[in-house]
């Protein structure tokens, strides 16, 4: 066995009996006082020498990482289990897990995490974008990869983040469907004949998110002060019990507080909506009396006839039925929130107020989301200057 050992602190390179070359650098001592080493095997001596020299430089710079056979897919599993799931909301974990399982692992899961290159991740983003995947999902792929590799740096598994300088595909702004005033009236007229009509009056009259509406209780509604307090939302998540019990439902609904302080808010409501809610409360009480012991009173505003929480999927189907009956173009539940915000901006309500009513984290989100309203608002603003600048300069008299 040929060998080329160097002085202490300089590492060594030696050849094994099978002909392969081993590069070795010292890592100090372990907890028991025994020497620790980092080793890597190469077919050629020059490659082993190069790695040893590079490792020694990185050690001095404090960026050296111990060679590892952990793949990117294995690291993603560790990261999701150890660093994500215990510390984030269930829906956030589902999002990370979905991106890892369907996008990162299939293409890059077998690549050793220390060998992962920025070019490989960029190619993945480009392919996903070209396949028609939404720009938001492509962005989530980058976010997931970057977050997982950032933690890998803290673990000493890698020395750099291969996802740090990726170029995101240009976002394509989605066209927001906003109902006209006439369409609003048509929908609500038809909804008045439906038991769940109250849901659509509230969505168009408050701009609440659907999850916030479905979690709304009468304790959150102050009919005397004409205000609704938003402090929670119903979220559909994977049912953890399904992993151990195949008979359990795959999903379940949980109620959780808003993600940010901006989500906690009070929304004033119109006198018309107050009167509507008073009538609905009386109807709901009568329904409870008729149903008797089968009624489960959870204090919810929007319920089934037995007091159960209404699912978002069922409410979405109901909306489509009512739109068809009202002869209004197809749209989705979230469009009712957009419609509420647009009506406010068209009424010259300050965007800051609209931001607070919607629970947006910043006014920038509001302005970017509803930029389609701004051109008309600009014209209205300029129109108010009419007459303020109406003077006559001396040179105008020379024109006759």
C-alpha positions in Angstrom: 0.0 0.0 0.0 1.5 3.3 -1.1 1.1 6.2 1.2 1.8 10.0 1.3 1.3 11.1 4.9 1.8 14.7 5.8 2.5 16.6 9.0 -0.2 16.9 11.6 -2.9 19.4 10.6 -2.1 18.9 6.9 -4.1 15.7 6.3 -2.8 12.8 4.2 -3.4 10.9 1.0 -2.8 7.1 0.8 -3.5 4.2 -1.6 -5.5 1.2 -0.5 -4.8 -2.4 -1.6 -7.6 -2.2 -4.2 -5.8 0.7 -5.9 -8.2 3.5 -4.8 -6.8 6.6 -3.2 -8.0 7.9 0.1 -7.8 11.6 1.2 -8.0 12.2 4.9 -8.2 15.3 7.1 -8.3 15.6 10.9 -11.5 16.8 12.6 -10.0 16.9 16.1 -11.2 14.6 18.8 -14.6 13.2 19.7 -16.2 13.3 23.2 -14.1 10.4 24.3 -10.8 12.0 23.3 -10.3 9.8 20.3 -9.2 11.3 17.0 -11.8 12.0 14.3 -11.2 12.1 10.6 -13.0 13.0 7.4 -12.2 10.7 4.5 -13.1 10.5 0.8 -12.1 7.9 -1.8 -11.0 8.6 -5.4 -9.7 6.6 -8.4 -6.9 9.0 -9.1 -4.2 10.3 -6.7 -4.4 13.9 -8.1 -8.1 14.0 -7.3 -7.5 12.9 -3.8 -4.7 15.5 -3.3 -7.0 18.2 -4.7 -9.8 17.3 -2.3 -7.5 17.2 0.7 -6.0 20.6 -0.2 -9.5 22.1 -0.7 -10.7 20.6 2.6 -7.8 22.1 4.5 -8.5 25.5 3.0 -12.2 25.2 3.9 -11.3 24.1 7.4 -9.3 27.3 7.9 -12.2 29.4 6.5 -14.7 27.6 8.7 -16.9 26.3 5.8 -15.7 22.7 5.6 -18.4 20.0 5.6 -17.9 16.3 6.4 -18.5 14.1 3.4 -21.9 12.5 3.5 -23.9 10.0 1.5 -27.2 11.6 2.5 -29.4 12.2 -0.6 -31.5 15.3 -1.1 -34.6 13.2 -0.8 -33.5 11.7 2.5 -32.6 15.2 3.8 -36.0 16.5 2.8 -37.7 13.8 4.9 -35.5 14.6 7.9 -36.1 18.3 7.5 -39.9 17.9 7.2 -40.1 15.6 10.2 -37.7 17.3 12.5 -37.8 21.0 11.6 -41.1 21.7 9.9 -44.0 19.6 11.2 -43.5 20.4 14.9 -43.2 24.1 14.3 -45.7 25.2 11.7 -49.4 25.1 11.0 -50.8 21.9 9.6 -51.6 23.5 6.2 -48.1 25.0 5.9 -46.6 21.5 6.6 -48.9 20.0 3.9 -47.7 22.6 1.4 -44.0 21.8 2.1 -44.6 18.1 2.1 -46.6 18.2 -1.2 -43.8 20.2 -3.0 -41.1 17.8 -1.7 -43.1 14.7 -2.7 -44.4 15.7 -6.1 -41.7 18.1 -7.4 -38.3 17.9 -5.6 -37.9 14.2 -4.9 -38.9 12.7 -8.3 -36.2 14.6 -10.1 -33.5 15.3 -7.5 -34.3 13.0 -4.6 -31.4 10.6 -5.5 -28.8 13.3 -5.8 -26.4 13.5 -2.8 -27.3 16.7 -1.0 -23.6 17.7 -1.0 -23.5 17.3 -4.7 -26.7 19.2 -5.5 -26.0 22.0 -8.0 -27.8 25.3 -8.6 -28.1 24.4 -12.2 -30.0 21.2 -11.4 -32.6 23.2 -9.3 -32.8 25.9 -12.0 -33.5 23.2 -14.6 -36.3 21.9 -12.4 -37.9 25.3 -12.0 -37.7 25.9 -15.8 -39.2 22.6 -16.7 -42.1 23.0 -14.2 -42.8 26.5 -15.5 -42.7 25.4 -19.1 -45.1 22.5 -18.3 -47.8 25.1 -17.4 -47.5 24.9 -13.6 -48.6 28.1 -11.9 -45.9 30.7 -11.1 -46.9 30.5 -7.4 -46.3 26.7 -7.3 -42.9 27.2 -9.1 -42.1 29.8 -6.5 -43.0 27.4 -3.7 -40.6 24.8 -5.1 -37.8 27.3 -4.8 -38.9 28.4 -1.3 -39.0 24.7 -0.1 -35.6 23.9 -1.5 -34.0 27.0 -0.1 -35.5 26.6 3.4 -34.4 22.9 3.5 -30.9 23.6 2.4 -30.6 26.6 4.8 -31.2 24.2 7.6 -28.7 21.7 6.1 -26.0 24.4 6.4 -26.8 24.8 10.1 -26.5 21.1 10.5 -23.0 21.1 8.8 -24.3 18.9 6.0 -23.5 21.4 3.2 -21.5 24.6 3.1 -23.6 26.6 0.7 -27.2 26.9 -0.4 -27.7 25.7 -3.9 -31.2 27.3 -4.1 -30.1 30.7 -2.9 -29.6 32.4 -6.3 -32.2 30.7 -8.5 -34.0 32.8 -11.1 -37.8 32.6 -10.6 -39.9 32.5 -13.7 -41.8 35.8 -14.3 -45.1 35.8 -12.5 -48.2 36.0 -14.7 -50.9 38.1 -13.1 -54.2 36.3 -12.8 -57.2 38.0 -14.0 -59.5 38.7 -11.1 -63.2 38.0 -11.7 -65.3 40.7 -10.1 -69.1 40.7 -10.2 -71.0 43.7 -11.4 -73.5 45.4 -9.2 -76.3 43.9 -11.3 -74.8 40.4 -11.0 -74.5 40.8 -7.2 -78.2 41.7 -7.0 -79.2 38.8 -9.2 -77.2 36.3 -7.1 -78.5 37.6 -3.8 -82.1 37.6 -5.1 -81.8 33.9 -6.0 -79.9 33.2 -2.8 -82.8 34.6 -0.7 -84.8 31.5 -1.6 -82.1 29.2 -0.5 -81.4 28.1 3.1 -77.7 29.0 2.7 -78.4 32.4 1.3 -77.0 34.1 4.4 -73.5 32.8 3.5 -73.5 34.8 0.3 -74.9 37.9 1.9 -72.0 37.8 4.4 -69.3 37.1 1.8 -70.4 40.0 -0.4 -71.1 42.2 2.6 -67.9 41.7 4.6 -65.2 40.4 2.3 -64.4 37.6 4.7 -62.4 34.6 3.6 -64.5 31.5 3.2 -62.7 29.8 6.1 -63.4 32.8 8.3 -67.0 32.7 7.4 -67.4 29.0 8.1 -65.8 29.4 11.6 -67.9 32.5 12.5 -69.9 32.2 15.6 -72.7 34.3 16.9 -70.4 35.4 19.8 -68.3 37.1 17.1 -71.4 39.1 15.8 -72.4 42.3 17.6 -75.8 43.2 16.0 -76.2 46.2 18.3 -72.9 47.7 17.3 -73.3 46.4 13.7 -69.8 44.8 13.7 -68.4 41.4 13.0 -65.1 40.3 14.8 -62.9 38.0 12.8 -60.6 35.9 15.1 -60.5 32.3 13.6 -60.9 30.3 10.4 -61.9 26.7 9.5 -59.1 24.9 7.6 -59.3 21.5 5.8 -56.2 19.5 6.6 -55.0 15.9 6.4 -56.3 13.7 9.2 -53.3 12.3 11.2 -55.4 9.4 12.4 -55.7 8.1 8.9 -52.0 7.1 9.0 -52.8 4.5 11.7 -56.5 3.9 11.1 -57.5 3.2 7.5 -61.2 3.6 8.4 -60.7 7.2 9.5 -61.4 10.1 7.1 -58.4 11.2 5.0 -59.1 14.9 5.9 -60.6 16.8 8.8 -61.5 20.4 9.5 -59.7 22.3 12.3 -60.3 25.8 13.6 -57.3 28.0 14.1 -56.6 31.7 14.7 -55.4 34.0 11.9 -51.8 33.7 10.8 -50.9 37.3 11.5 -52.2 40.1 13.7 -53.8 41.7 10.6 -56.1 38.7 10.3 -57.7 39.7 13.7 -60.0 42.5 12.7 -63.5 44.1 13.2 -65.7 44.6 10.1 -68.6 47.1 10.3 -71.7 45.9 8.5 -74.6 47.7 6.9 -78.0 48.1 8.5 -79.5 45.9 5.8 -77.1 43.1 6.7 -77.9 43.6 10.4 -81.6 43.2 9.7 -80.9 40.1 7.5 -78.9 38.5 10.2 -81.6 39.2 12.9 -84.1 37.3 10.7 -81.6 34.5 10.1 -81.0 34.1 13.8 -84.7 33.7 14.5 -85.0 31.2 11.7 -82.0 29.2 13.1 -83.6 29.1 16.6 -86.8 27.8 15.2 -84.9 25.2 13.2 -83.2 24.1 16.4 -86.5 23.7 18.2 -88.0 21.6 15.4 -84.9 19.4 15.1 -84.8 18.8 18.8 -82.1 16.5 20.3 -80.5 15.8 16.9 -79.4 19.5 16.7 -75.8 20.1 17.6 -75.6 23.7 18.7 -72.0 24.9 18.3 -73.0 28.6 18.0 -72.0 28.8 14.3 -73.7 31.4 12.1 -73.6 29.2 8.9 -74.8 25.7 9.6 -76.6 22.7 8.2 -80.2 22.2 9.4 -78.7 20.0 12.2 -76.3 22.7 13.4 -73.2 21.1 11.8 -70.5 23.2 10.2 -70.9 23.6 6.4 -68.0 22.4 4.3 -66.3 24.7 1.8 -66.8 22.2 -1.0 -70.5 22.1 -0.4 -70.7 25.9 -0.3 -68.8 26.1 -3.6 -71.2 23.7 -5.2 -74.1 25.7 -3.9 -72.7 28.9 -5.4 -72.5 27.3 -8.8 -76.1 26.2 -8.5 -77.3 29.7 -7.6 -75.2 31.4 -10.3 -76.7 29.1 -12.9 -80.2 29.8 -11.6 -79.5 33.6 -11.6 -78.0 33.4 -15.1 -74.8 34.9 -13.9 -71.3 33.9 -15.3 -69.5 31.2 -13.5 -67.1 32.3 -10.8 -65.7 31.1 -7.5 -66.2 31.9 -3.8 -63.0 33.9 -3.6 -64.4 36.2 -6.3 -67.0 37.4 -3.8 -64.2 38.8 -1.6 -62.7 40.5 -4.6 -66.1 42.0 -5.4 -66.4 43.4 -1.9 -63.0 45.0 -2.1 -63.6 46.4 -5.6 -66.9 48.0 -4.6 -65.2 49.7 -1.7 -62.4 51.1 -3.8 -64.9 52.3 -6.4 -66.6 54.1 -3.7 -63.4 56.0 -3.0 -62.7 54.3 0.3 -59.0 54.7 1.1 -56.9 51.6 0.2 -55.5 51.6 3.8 -59.0 51.1 5.1 -59.7 48.4 2.6 -56.5 46.7 3.6 -57.6 46.6 7.3 -61.1 45.4 6.4 -59.6 42.5 4.3 -56.9 41.6 6.8 -54.1 42.0 4.3 -50.6 42.1 5.9 -49.6 45.3 4.0 -51.2 48.0 1.9 -48.9 46.8 -0.9 -50.8 43.5 -1.1 -54.1 45.4 -1.5 -52.8 47.8 -4.2 -51.2 45.0 -6.2 -54.2 42.7 -5.9 -56.7 45.4 -7.0 -54.6 47.3 -9.4 -57.4 46.8 -12.0 -59.5 49.4 -10.1 -56.7 52.1 -9.9 -57.0 53.5 -13.5 -60.6 54.5 -12.9 -59.7 55.9 -9.5 -56.9 58.0 -11.1 -59.4 59.4 -13.6 -61.8 60.3 -10.8 -59.0 62.0 -8.9 -57.9 64.0 -11.9 -61.5 65.0 -12.6 -61.6 66.7 -9.2 -58.9 69.1 -10.3 -61.2 70.3 -13.1 -61.7 74.1 -12.5 -58.9 74.4 -10.0 -56.4 75.3 -12.7 -58.8 77.4 -14.8 -56.9 80.7 -15.2 -56.2 82.9 -18.3 -52.6 83.9 -19.1 -51.9 87.2 -20.7 -50.6 85.6 -23.9 -53.9 83.8 -24.4 -55.6 87.2 -25.2 -53.3 87.5 -28.2 -55.0 84.5 -29.7 -58.3 86.3 -30.1 
